[in-house]
Amino acid sequence: MNWDLISIFVFEFLFVTVMTFRWIILVKGKKYTSAAICILEQSLNIVALSMVVTQFDDPLRIIVYALGYATGSIAGSMIEERLALGYTQLQIITSISTNLPQQLRELGGIGVTEWTVLGKEQERLMMMVVIRRKWAVRLLDRIQEIEPEAFIVEMAPQAYRGGYIPRQVKTRFF
């Protein structure tokens, strides 16, 4: 067993996993956290890279390095998805006669802004909800149960001020 190849893969995998996660953190505005993570990220990078460039004539080292990079990218994205950091904004358009806004409010802690809009052929009800990303899948499922014909757009808010953004939801739904 070639421990050098295993080490190259592991260090590069960890480097790219951390790097991918750090970039996602940075995009979400956490610049100081991102900067702190750079220390670990670059330490892993230097170790992996030095193991390849010291014996650059070995193509297997380059291939293993590239495989570590590719799998680390996937792993970093999966970790971020699992943690679901930050918030998401849902824009929900339904029939004007729905009671969805009230049902969402009754979930205990979800702020819903609603207004009447003109759709292609008739008036519709538009709602905006900003919630933690980790709640989004369950809330989307709940909306589909209540209002199967709803048109829903999910967006990542870049910044927000004021308004009502719950830190936790009071019911066991979430």
C-alpha positions in Angstrom: 0.0 0.0 0.0 1.4 3.4 -1.0 0.9 5.7 2.0 2.1 8.7 0.0 -0.8 8.3 -2.5 -3.3 7.8 0.3 -1.9 10.9 2.1 -2.0 13.0 -1.1 -5.7 12.0 -1.6 -6.7 12.6 2.0 -4.9 16.0 2.3 -6.3 17.2 -1.0 -9.8 15.9 -0.2 -9.7 17.7 3.1 -8.3 20.9 1.6 -11.0 21.2 -1.0 -13.7 20.2 1.3 -12.7 22.9 3.7 -12.1 25.4 0.8 -15.6 24.7 -0.7 -17.2 25.2 2.7 -15.2 28.3 3.3 -16.2 29.9 0.0 -19.9 29.3 0.8 -19.4 30.8 4.3 -17.7 33.8 2.6 -20.5 34.3 0.1 -22.9 34.4 3.1 -21.0 37.3 4.5 -19.0 35.6 7.2 -15.7 37.1 6.2 -13.9 36.7 9.6 -15.0 33.1 10.0 -13.9 32.5 6.4 -10.5 34.1 7.1 -10.0 31.9 10.2 -10.8 28.8 8.2 -8.1 29.8 5.6 -5.4 28.8 8.1 -6.5 25.2 8.1 -7.3 25.3 4.4 -3.8 26.5 3.3 -2.0 24.2 5.7 -3.7 21.2 4.1 -3.0 22.6 0.6 0.7 23.1 1.2 1.1 19.5 2.5 -0.8 17.9 -0.4 0.8 20.1 -3.0 4.4 19.5 -1.7 3.8 15.7 -1.9 3.0 16.0 -5.6 5.6 18.6 -6.7 8.5 16.9 -5.0 8.0 13.9 -7.3 6.3 15.6 -10.2 7.5 12.9 -12.6 5.0 10.4 -11.1 1.7 10.8 -13.0 -0.2 8.7 -10.5 0.4 11.3 -7.8 -1.1 14.0 -10.1 -4.1 11.7 -10.8 -4.6 11.0 -7.1 -4.3 14.7 -6.3 -7.0 15.5 -8.9 -9.3 12.8 -7.5 -8.9 14.3 -4.0 -9.8 17.7 -5.4 -12.9 16.4 -7.2 -14.2 14.4 -4.3 -13.4 17.2 -1.8 -15.5 19.6 -3.9 -18.5 17.3 -3.7 -18.0 16.7 0.0 -17.8 20.4 0.8 -21.0 21.1 -1.0 -22.7 18.2 0.8 -21.6 19.4 4.2 -22.9 22.9 3.4 -26.3 21.5 2.2 -26.5 19.4 5.4 -25.8 22.4 7.7 -28.1 24.6 5.6 -26.6 27.9 6.9 -28.3 31.2 6.4 -31.8 32.1 5.3 -34.0 31.6 2.2 -36.8 33.7 0.9 -39.9 32.0 -0.5 -42.2 33.9 -2.9 -45.5 32.0 -3.0 -48.3 32.8 -5.5 -51.7 31.2 -5.0 -55.3 31.7 -5.6 -56.8 34.8 -4.0 -59.1 32.7 -1.9 -56.5 30.7 -0.1 -56.1 30.6 3.7 -52.4 29.7 3.4 -51.0 32.9 5.0 -53.0 32.2 8.2 -52.0 28.6 8.2 -48.4 29.5 7.9 -48.6 32.0 10.7 -50.3 29.4 12.9 -47.3 27.2 12.6 -45.9 29.4 15.3 -43.4 32.0 14.4 -43.3 32.3 10.6 -43.7 35.8 9.4 -45.8 36.1 6.2 -46.1 39.3 4.1 -49.0 39.1 1.6 -50.4 41.2 -1.1 -52.7 41.0 -4.1 -51.1 40.8 -7.5 -52.5 40.5 -11.1 -51.7 37.2 -12.7 -52.0 36.3 -16.4 -55.8 36.1 -16.2 -56.9 37.0 -12.7 -55.9 38.4 -9.3 -53.6 36.2 -7.3 -52.2 36.3 -3.8 -48.5 36.7 -3.4 -46.7 35.9 -0.1 -43.1 36.4 1.0 -41.6 34.4 3.8 -38.0 34.5 5.0 -36.9 31.5 7.1 -33.8 29.6 8.0 -32.6 27.3 5.1 -32.8 24.3 7.3 -36.6 24.7 7.6 -37.2 25.3 3.9 -37.7 21.7 2.7 -40.2 20.9 5.4 -42.0 24.2 4.9 -42.2 23.7 1.1 -43.7 20.2 1.7 -46.2 21.7 4.0 -47.2 24.5 1.5 -47.6 21.8 -1.2 -49.9 19.8 1.2 -52.1 22.9 1.9 -52.0 24.5 -1.6 -50.9 22.0 -4.2 -51.3 24.5 -7.1 -49.0 27.1 -5.5 -46.2 28.6 -7.6 -43.1 28.9 -5.4 -39.8 30.6 -6.0 -37.0 30.1 -3.5 -34.2 32.8 -3.4 -31.2 33.4 -1.3 -31.4 36.9 0.3 -28.1 38.8 0.0 -28.9 41.1 2.9 -31.9 42.2 4.9 -32.8 44.7 7.6 -35.8 44.9 9.8 -38.8 42.7 9.4 -39.7 39.6 11.2 -37.2 36.7 10.8 -37.8 33.9 13.4 -34.9 32.4 15.3 -37.0 29.4 16.0 -40.5 28.1 15.2 -42.7 27.4 18.2 -44.5 24.3 16.9 -43.1 20.8 16.5 -43.6 21.1 12.7 -39.9 22.0 12.4 
